[in-house]
Protein backbone atom coordinates (compact mmCIF):
# COMPACT_ATOMS: atom_id res chain seq x y z
CA UNK A 1 0.00 0.00 0.00
CA UNK A 2 1.31 3.46 -0.90
CA UNK A 3 0.43 6.65 0.96
CA UNK A 4 0.26 10.11 -0.57
CA UNK A 5 2.48 12.85 0.89
CA UNK A 6 0.99 15.76 2.80
CA UNK A 7 0.17 18.98 0.99
CA UNK A 8 1.36 22.41 2.10
CA UNK A 9 -1.17 25.24 2.34
CA UNK A 10 -0.04 28.82 3.11
CA UNK A 11 -1.63 29.89 6.38
CA UNK A 12 -1.28 32.30 9.28
CA UNK A 13 -2.03 31.42 12.89
CA UNK A 14 -3.43 34.52 14.59
CA UNK A 15 -4.89 35.68 17.84
CA UNK A 16 -7.79 38.08 17.59
CA UNK A 17 -9.31 39.33 20.85
CA UNK A 18 -9.67 36.34 23.19
CA UNK A 19 -9.74 33.79 20.36
CA UNK A 20 -7.23 32.37 17.91
CA UNK A 21 -7.57 30.58 14.61
CA UNK A 22 -6.02 29.60 11.31
CA UNK A 23 -6.31 32.30 8.61
CA UNK A 24 -6.19 31.63 4.88
CA UNK A 25 -6.12 33.76 1.76
CA UNK A 26 -8.84 32.23 -0.42
CA UNK A 27 -6.54 31.97 -3.43
CA UNK A 28 -3.98 29.96 -1.42
CA UNK A 29 -6.42 27.13 -0.79
CA UNK A 30 -6.45 24.09 -3.09
CA UNK A 31 -8.86 24.74 -6.00
CA UNK A 32 -11.50 22.34 -4.70
CA UNK A 33 -11.49 24.15 -1.33
CA UNK A 34 -11.91 27.61 -2.82
CA UNK A 35 -15.66 27.04 -3.02
CA UNK A 36 -18.07 26.08 -0.28
CA UNK A 37 -18.73 22.37 0.02
CA UNK A 38 -17.60 19.08 1.52
CA UNK A 39 -14.04 19.37 0.13
CA UNK A 40 -13.50 22.70 1.88
CA UNK A 41 -14.99 21.40 5.13
CA UNK A 42 -12.88 18.23 5.01
CA UNK A 43 -9.69 20.26 4.53
CA UNK A 44 -10.43 22.65 7.39
CA UNK A 45 -11.49 19.86 9.73
CA UNK A 46 -8.15 18.16 9.09
CA UNK A 47 -6.26 21.42 9.64
CA UNK A 48 -7.87 21.88 13.05
CA UNK A 49 -7.67 18.18 13.94
CA UNK A 50 -11.39 17.41 14.16
CA UNK A 51 -13.25 15.30 14.92
CA UNK A 52 -11.19 14.31 17.94
CA UNK A 53 -12.85 11.82 20.31
CA UNK A 54 -10.08 12.56 22.82
CA UNK A 55 -11.04 16.25 22.86
CA UNK A 56 -7.42 17.45 22.63
CA UNK A 57 -6.73 18.38 18.97
CA UNK A 58 -3.31 16.78 19.37
CA UNK A 59 -3.13 16.07 15.62
CA UNK A 60 -4.11 19.52 14.40
CA UNK A 61 -3.90 23.28 14.88
CA UNK A 62 -7.00 23.55 17.06
CA UNK A 63 -6.91 24.16 20.79
CA UNK A 64 -9.89 21.95 21.68
CA UNK A 65 -12.02 24.85 22.92
CA UNK A 66 -14.63 26.96 21.17
CA UNK A 67 -12.21 29.92 21.35
CA UNK A 68 -9.41 28.08 19.56
CA UNK A 69 -11.15 25.80 17.04
CA UNK A 70 -11.66 28.43 14.39
CA UNK A 71 -10.87 29.03 10.73
CA UNK A 72 -11.00 32.20 8.64
CA UNK A 73 -10.96 32.62 4.85
CA UNK A 74 -10.27 36.08 3.45
CA UNK A 75 -10.33 37.48 -0.09
CA UNK A 76 -10.48 40.78 -1.92
CA UNK A 77 -14.02 42.01 -1.51
CA UNK A 78 -16.64 41.44 -4.15
CA UNK A 79 -18.78 44.12 -2.50
CA UNK A 80 -18.71 47.80 -3.44
CA UNK A 81 -16.96 50.09 -0.95
CA UNK A 82 -15.40 47.20 0.94
CA UNK A 83 -11.80 46.01 1.11
CA UNK A 84 -12.03 42.38 2.16
CA UNK A 85 -14.57 39.55 2.37
CA UNK A 86 -14.40 37.66 5.67
CA UNK A 87 -15.77 34.12 6.01
CA UNK A 88 -15.67 32.41 9.40
CA UNK A 89 -15.96 28.71 10.20
CA UNK A 90 -16.50 27.45 13.76
CA UNK A 91 -15.10 23.92 13.86
CA UNK A 92 -16.71 21.36 16.13
CA UNK A 93 -14.25 19.48 18.34
CA UNK A 94 -15.73 15.98 18.51
CA UNK A 95 -17.91 15.98 15.40
CA UNK A 96 -17.09 16.23 11.65
CA UNK A 97 -18.89 19.54 11.40
CA UNK A 98 -18.16 23.21 10.64
CA UNK A 99 -20.78 25.79 11.55
CA UNK A 100 -20.91 28.64 9.02
CA UNK A 101 -24.03 30.27 10.52
CA UNK A 102 -22.40 33.19 12.33
CA UNK A 103 -19.47 35.53 12.80
CA UNK A 104 -16.58 35.53 15.28
CA UNK A 105 -16.32 39.01 16.73
CA UNK A 106 -12.99 38.35 18.43
CA UNK A 107 -11.23 37.16 15.27
CA UNK A 108 -12.70 40.16 13.46
CA UNK A 109 -9.97 42.18 15.19
CA UNK A 110 -7.34 40.22 13.24
CA UNK A 111 -9.04 40.43 9.85
CA UNK A 112 -7.87 43.95 9.03
CA UNK A 113 -4.29 43.15 10.05
CA UNK A 114 -4.17 40.00 7.91
CA UNK A 115 -5.78 41.78 4.96
CA UNK A 116 -3.22 44.61 5.04
CA UNK A 117 -0.22 42.32 5.49
CA UNK A 118 -1.36 40.01 2.68
CA UNK A 119 -2.07 42.66 0.05
CA UNK A 120 -5.86 42.46 0.18
CA UNK A 121 -6.18 46.19 0.93
CA UNK A 122 -5.27 48.86 -1.61
CA UNK A 123 -1.82 50.13 -0.64
CA UNK A 124 -2.93 53.68 -1.39
CA UNK A 125 -5.35 53.63 1.53
CA UNK A 126 -2.75 52.59 4.09
CA UNK A 127 -0.94 55.49 5.80
CA UNK A 128 2.77 55.36 6.52
CA UNK A 129 1.95 56.10 10.13
CA UNK A 130 -1.49 56.36 11.69
CA UNK A 131 -4.69 54.35 11.48
CA UNK A 132 -5.75 52.30 8.46
CA UNK A 133 -9.52 52.01 8.11
CA UNK A 134 -10.42 48.59 6.70
CA UNK A 135 -13.97 47.99 5.54
CA UNK A 136 -14.84 44.34 6.01
CA UNK A 137 -17.75 42.45 4.47
CA UNK A 138 -18.73 39.72 6.93
CA UNK A 139 -19.88 37.06 4.49
CA UNK A 140 -21.57 34.76 7.04
CA UNK A 141 -24.12 37.35 8.15
CA UNK A 142 -23.77 39.83 5.27
CA UNK A 143 -22.87 42.84 7.39
CA UNK A 144 -20.27 45.61 7.31
CA UNK A 145 -17.57 45.82 9.96
CA UNK A 146 -14.98 48.59 10.13
CA UNK A 147 -11.58 47.86 11.70
CA UNK A 148 -9.23 50.67 12.72
CA UNK A 149 -5.75 49.14 12.45
CA UNK A 150 -2.67 51.01 13.78
CA UNK A 151 0.16 51.37 11.25
CA UNK A 152 3.81 52.22 12.04
CA UNK A 153 6.39 52.73 9.28
CA UNK A 154 3.99 51.31 6.72
CA UNK A 155 3.39 48.04 8.56
CA UNK A 156 0.71 46.77 10.90
CA UNK A 157 1.59 47.61 14.48
CA UNK A 158 0.91 44.62 16.74
CA UNK A 159 2.76 45.56 19.94
CA UNK A 160 1.41 48.11 22.37
CA UNK A 161 0.13 48.73 25.89
CA UNK A 162 -3.57 47.95 25.40
CA UNK A 163 -4.69 45.32 27.92
CA UNK A 164 -7.65 43.02 27.28
CA UNK A 165 -8.94 40.80 30.07
CA UNK A 166 -8.72 37.20 28.90
CA UNK A 167 -5.45 37.86 27.01
CA UNK A 168 -2.18 37.43 28.90
CA UNK A 169 -0.02 40.12 27.30
CA UNK A 170 -0.71 43.72 26.15
CA UNK A 171 -0.76 44.60 22.45
CA UNK A 172 -1.83 47.37 20.07
CA UNK A 173 -5.46 48.47 20.32
CA UNK A 174 -7.74 47.75 17.36
CA UNK A 175 -11.11 49.53 17.45
CA UNK A 176 -13.85 47.55 15.72
CA UNK A 177 -17.22 48.96 14.63
CA UNK A 178 -20.05 46.54 13.86
CA UNK A 179 -22.40 48.47 11.57
CA UNK A 180 -26.14 47.72 11.62
CA UNK A 181 -25.34 44.66 13.74
CA UNK A 182 -28.80 43.07 13.74
CA UNK A 183 -28.01 39.57 12.50
CA UNK A 184 -29.72 38.39 9.33
CA UNK A 185 -32.67 39.98 7.56
CA UNK A 186 -35.33 39.54 10.24
CA UNK A 187 -36.29 41.80 13.12
CA UNK A 188 -33.78 42.43 15.88
CA UNK A 189 -36.34 41.01 18.30
CA UNK A 190 -37.87 38.13 16.33
CA UNK A 191 -40.95 37.81 18.55
CA UNK A 192 -41.58 41.55 18.56
CA UNK A 193 -41.15 41.62 22.36
CA UNK A 194 -38.20 42.69 24.48
CA UNK A 195 -38.92 39.91 26.97
CA UNK A 196 -40.66 36.60 26.28
CA UNK A 197 -41.42 33.50 28.30
CA UNK A 198 -39.69 30.33 27.17
CA UNK A 199 -41.18 27.06 28.37
CA UNK A 200 -38.83 24.09 28.26
CA UNK A 201 -40.59 20.78 28.98
CA UNK A 202 -39.15 19.01 31.99
CA UNK A 203 -36.95 21.97 32.93
CA UNK A 204 -39.06 25.06 33.52
CA UNK A 205 -40.39 28.37 32.27
CA UNK A 206 -38.02 31.30 31.99
CA UNK A 207 -38.03 34.98 31.07
CA UNK A 208 -35.80 35.51 28.04
CA UNK A 209 -34.64 38.34 25.80
CA UNK A 210 -34.12 37.00 22.29
CA UNK A 211 -32.04 39.35 20.16
CA UNK A 212 -30.42 39.26 16.73
CA UNK A 213 -27.48 41.63 17.15
CA UNK A 214 -23.91 40.62 16.50
CA UNK A 215 -25.07 37.04 16.79
CA UNK A 216 -28.47 35.55 17.72
CA UNK A 217 -28.45 35.39 21.52
CA UNK A 218 -30.74 34.22 24.29
CA UNK A 219 -30.37 36.21 27.53
CA UNK A 220 -31.74 34.79 30.79
CA UNK A 221 -31.73 35.98 34.40
CA UNK A 222 -29.01 34.08 36.26
CA UNK A 223 -31.11 33.42 39.36
CA UNK A 224 -33.93 31.83 37.34
CA UNK A 225 -31.40 29.30 36.03
CA UNK A 226 -30.00 28.66 39.51
CA UNK A 227 -26.81 30.71 39.15
CA UNK A 228 -25.43 33.96 40.56
CA UNK A 229 -23.84 35.40 37.41
CA UNK A 230 -20.34 35.29 38.94
CA UNK A 231 -19.51 31.69 37.96
CA UNK A 232 -16.17 30.69 36.45
CA UNK A 233 -15.73 27.92 33.90
CA UNK A 234 -15.23 25.04 36.31
CA UNK A 235 -18.57 25.70 38.00
CA UNK A 236 -20.42 24.77 34.81
CA UNK A 237 -18.10 22.99 32.40
CA UNK A 238 -17.44 20.19 34.85
CA UNK A 239 -21.15 19.53 35.30
CA UNK A 240 -22.41 17.34 32.45
CA UNK A 241 -26.01 17.58 33.65
CA UNK A 242 -25.84 21.39 33.65
CA UNK A 243 -24.37 21.46 30.14
CA UNK A 244 -27.08 19.13 28.84
CA UNK A 245 -29.70 21.36 30.48
CA UNK A 246 -28.25 24.47 28.85
CA UNK A 247 -28.22 22.77 25.46
CA UNK A 248 -31.86 21.74 25.82
CA UNK A 249 -32.81 25.31 26.74
CA UNK A 250 -30.75 26.64 23.83
CA UNK A 251 -32.46 24.28 21.39
CA UNK A 252 -35.93 25.40 22.49
CA UNK A 253 -34.78 29.03 22.28
CA UNK A 254 -33.47 28.50 18.75
CA UNK A 255 -36.86 27.08 17.79
CA UNK A 256 -38.70 30.02 19.34
CA UNK A 257 -36.40 32.46 17.53
CA UNK A 258 -37.22 30.77 14.22
CA UNK A 259 -33.60 29.77 13.59
CA UNK A 260 -34.50 26.10 13.26
CA UNK A 261 -37.72 24.31 12.29
CA UNK A 262 -37.29 21.31 14.61
CA UNK A 263 -35.43 20.66 17.85
CA UNK A 264 -33.27 18.07 16.13
CA UNK A 265 -31.73 20.76 13.91
CA UNK A 266 -30.07 22.40 16.94
CA UNK A 267 -27.36 19.72 16.87
CA UNK A 268 -26.24 20.95 13.43
CA UNK A 269 -26.38 24.62 14.45
CA UNK A 270 -24.08 24.73 17.46
CA UNK A 271 -22.57 28.17 16.88
CA UNK A 272 -25.90 30.00 16.98
CA UNK A 273 -27.81 31.05 18.94
CA UNK A 274 -25.64 31.77 21.93
CA UNK A 275 -27.06 31.35 25.41
CA UNK A 276 -26.14 33.77 28.20
CA UNK A 277 -27.29 34.74 31.67
CA UNK A 278 -27.10 38.08 33.46
CA UNK A 279 -27.23 39.47 36.98
CA UNK A 280 -26.79 42.83 38.65
CA UNK A 281 -23.22 43.98 39.24
CA UNK A 282 -21.46 41.92 41.91
CA UNK A 283 -17.91 41.61 43.17
CA UNK A 284 -16.02 38.41 42.39
CA UNK A 285 -12.58 36.97 41.69
CA UNK A 286 -11.84 36.52 37.98
CA UNK A 287 -10.15 33.37 36.70
CA UNK A 288 -6.77 35.14 36.84
CA UNK A 289 -7.26 35.97 40.52
CA UNK A 290 -8.00 39.60 39.71
CA UNK A 291 -10.56 41.22 41.99
CA UNK A 292 -13.58 42.57 40.10
CA UNK A 293 -15.48 45.15 42.15
CA UNK A 294 -19.19 45.67 41.75
CA UNK A 295 -18.81 49.46 41.57
CA UNK A 296 -16.51 49.13 38.53
CA UNK A 297 -19.04 47.28 36.36
CA UNK A 298 -22.69 47.71 35.37
CA UNK A 299 -23.65 44.05 35.06
CA UNK A 300 -22.35 40.47 35.25
CA UNK A 301 -22.71 38.29 32.14
CA UNK A 302 -21.80 34.68 31.50
CA UNK A 303 -22.17 33.08 28.06
CA UNK A 304 -21.80 29.62 26.59
CA UNK A 305 -20.21 28.87 23.22
CA UNK A 306 -20.29 25.50 21.47
CA UNK A 307 -21.74 23.90 24.59
CA UNK A 308 -19.28 25.24 27.18
CA UNK A 309 -19.04 28.34 29.36
CA UNK A 310 -16.71 30.78 27.59
CA UNK A 311 -13.52 31.77 29.39
CA UNK A 312 -14.17 35.46 28.68
CA UNK A 313 -16.77 36.74 26.20
CA UNK A 314 -17.34 36.13 22.52
CA UNK A 315 -16.99 39.34 20.52
CA UNK A 316 -20.30 38.88 18.77
CA UNK A 317 -22.03 38.19 22.10
CA UNK A 318 -20.47 41.42 23.40
CA UNK A 319 -22.21 43.20 20.51
CA UNK A 320 -25.48 41.57 21.59
CA UNK A 321 -24.86 42.67 25.19
CA UNK A 322 -24.11 46.25 24.17
CA UNK A 323 -27.17 46.46 21.94
CA UNK A 324 -29.54 44.89 24.46
CA UNK A 325 -28.17 47.13 27.22
CA UNK A 326 -28.94 50.20 25.09
CA UNK A 327 -32.63 49.27 24.78
CA UNK A 328 -34.72 49.98 27.90
CA UNK A 329 -36.72 46.96 29.06
CA UNK A 330 -34.54 44.05 27.94
CA UNK A 331 -33.27 41.69 30.64
CA UNK A 332 -29.75 42.96 29.99
CA UNK A 333 -30.81 46.59 30.36
CA UNK A 334 -32.80 45.89 33.52
CA UNK A 335 -29.94 43.96 35.14
CA UNK A 336 -27.64 46.90 34.35
CA UNK A 337 -29.98 49.26 36.18
CA UNK A 338 -32.44 50.20 33.43
CA UNK A 339 -32.86 53.44 31.54
CA UNK A 340 -31.16 54.76 28.43
CA UNK A 341 -27.44 54.11 28.00
CA UNK A 342 -24.87 54.24 25.20
CA UNK A 343 -22.29 51.93 26.77
CA UNK A 344 -22.03 49.19 29.34
CA UNK A 345 -19.13 47.68 31.29
CA UNK A 346 -19.77 44.04 32.08
CA UNK A 347 -17.98 41.48 34.17
CA UNK A 348 -17.10 38.11 32.58
CA UNK A 349 -15.08 35.13 33.87
CA UNK A 350 -11.73 36.66 32.89
CA UNK A 351 -12.42 40.27 33.91
CA UNK A 352 -14.31 43.18 32.41
CA UNK A 353 -15.10 44.70 29.03
CA UNK A 354 -16.62 48.02 28.03
CA UNK A 355 -18.72 48.09 24.87
CA UNK A 356 -20.85 50.78 23.28
CA UNK A 357 -23.94 50.72 21.08
CA UNK A 358 -26.47 53.05 19.56
CA UNK A 359 -30.08 52.01 18.90
CA UNK A 360 -33.21 53.83 17.75
CA UNK A 361 -36.92 53.06 17.82
CA UNK A 362 -38.14 53.54 14.24
CA UNK A 363 -41.52 52.63 12.75
CA UNK A 364 -42.46 50.42 15.67
CA UNK A 365 -39.18 48.47 15.78
CA UNK A 366 -35.85 48.82 17.50
CA UNK A 367 -32.92 49.20 15.12
CA UNK A 368 -29.25 49.09 16.04
CA UNK A 369 -26.98 51.60 14.30
CA UNK A 370 -23.66 50.17 15.42
CA UNK A 371 -21.73 48.61 18.25
CA UNK A 372 -18.13 49.50 19.10
CA UNK A 373 -15.44 47.74 21.09
CA UNK A 374 -11.68 47.64 21.41
CA UNK A 375 -9.73 44.41 20.86
CA UNK A 376 -6.19 43.51 19.85
CA UNK A 377 -4.62 41.05 17.42
CA UNK A 378 -1.27 39.43 16.76
CA UNK A 379 0.32 37.00 14.31
CA UNK A 380 1.46 33.93 16.23
CA UNK A 381 2.96 31.98 13.32
CA UNK A 382 2.96 32.15 9.55
CA UNK A 383 4.08 29.83 6.78
CA UNK A 384 2.42 26.61 5.67
CA UNK A 385 0.08 24.23 7.39
CA UNK A 386 0.55 20.62 6.31
CA UNK A 387 -2.46 18.43 5.68
CA UNK A 388 -2.69 14.79 4.58
CA UNK A 389 -4.29 14.51 1.14
CA UNK A 390 -7.92 13.51 1.47
Secondary structure by P-SEA (a helix, b strand, c coil): cbbbbbbbbbbbbbbcccbbbbbbcccccccccccccaaaaaaaaaaacccccccccccccccccccccbbbbbcccccccccbbbbbbbcccccccccccccccccccaaaaaaaaaccccccccccccbbbbbbcccccbbbbbbbbbbccccccccccccccccccccbbbbbbbccccccccccccccccbbbbbbccbbbbbbbbbbcccbbbbbcccccccccccccccccccaaaaaaaaaaaaaaaaaacccccccccccccccccccccccbbbbbccccbbbbcccccbbbbbbccccccccccaaaaaaaaaaaaccccaaaaaaccccccbbbbbccccbbbbbbcccccccbbbbcbbbbbbbbbbccccbbbbccc
